[in-house]
Amino acid sequence: MSVPDARLRQISARFAELEARLASGQLEGKDFVAASRDFSELEPVARKAEEVMAMRAELASLAELDDPEMRELAEEEIARLKEELPAAEHALAIAMLPRDSADSRSAMLEIRAGTGGDEAALFAGDLYRMYERFAADQGWRIEPVSMSSSEVGGCKEVVAQITGDGVFAKLKFESGVHRVQRVPTTESGGRIHTSAATVAVLPEPDEVDVQIEDKDLKIDVYRASGAGGQHVNTTDSAVRITHLPTNTVVTCQDGRSQHKNKEKAMQVLRVRLFEAQREAVHDEEAAARKAMVGSGDRSERIRTYNFPQGRVTDHRINLTLHRLPEILEGPGLGELIDALIAEDQAKRLAALGE
């Protein structure tokens, strides 16, 4: 898809305008936040637009050369530019695709054991460790907000905050049912069992995105329960927050202090209310996401992790990689994520050309 020069000049002018506004020092509060976000989103597009314009201008200039001695050198340069320009234009077209406004944000990761009992809880724990390692490889910070451990060492449910640039853009395609096929350690007959866990990745809002009034909150404190040694059941540190207008309930009991638990619960509440706002605006996307996440039943899945064959298959793009250990270790997950992003970009580019 070739973008007209006039459109590229518009992009360049808009970027220069935003740069000047931010440098003026006259923007404050919401205006500064909005302009900064627009600038960061437009910058990669503007840089690629400048590159394409420069290559086109150089081609035009070389084509007008009349000097015979320079012509031979010019032909070599023209051949090089004609070879490189399509790739630059393709990169520009991808950069210009409409973006989810939440792509640049941090995210809240939620993993829940589905069908499969103890084995599902163990698999949920494996998934959490995979995302932990992938986050570390990306230079992101991951911090558990709440975790419900199973008796066999896995996780019935874990909610974690992942902080960094572009977290949601990379992890949003992880939402859905993940299925595992393996022989459990408790299986004496060597039979392969199938279990499942659900993953949801929700973008974190800015303070200006979600306004929460104190009068709309009901906050209860109680004693934490479960494993935790001497700190459990000695103080009323666990916190339950109910957002009365939406009846959204969030609990947190992992922190040692009531203040820390309240802070984490409010983070989760903001994320869930922001997601509700996004769903209200994008009903079709919300329906698709809910359908994808599903109930955790074995028959619903976006990805299968097959231990006997050492393979991982993403069913949405029919991609199978025989590198299961590397993927579960974290870094190998990047190849799957990159393939999902590339497929999404290709579909959206094709839709624009229709």
Protein Blocks (a to p, Z undefined) as FASTA:
>chain_A
ZZdfklmmmmmmmmmmmmmmmmnopagcjlmmmmmmmmmmmmmmmmmmmmmmmmmmmmmm
mmmpmblklmmmmmmmmmmmmmmmmmmmmmmmmmmpccdfklmpccdddddddehijmlm
mmmmmmmmmmmmmmmmnopacddfbdcddfkopafbdcdddedehklmmmmmmgccdddd
dddfklmnopacdddddddddddddfklpccdfklpccdddddedjeijmgokbcfbccd
ddfklopacddfkbmbfklmmmmmmmmmmmmmmmmmmmmmmmmlmmmmmmmnmnopaklc
fbdcdfklopacdfklopacdffkmmmnommmmmmmmmmmmmmmmmmmmmmmZZ
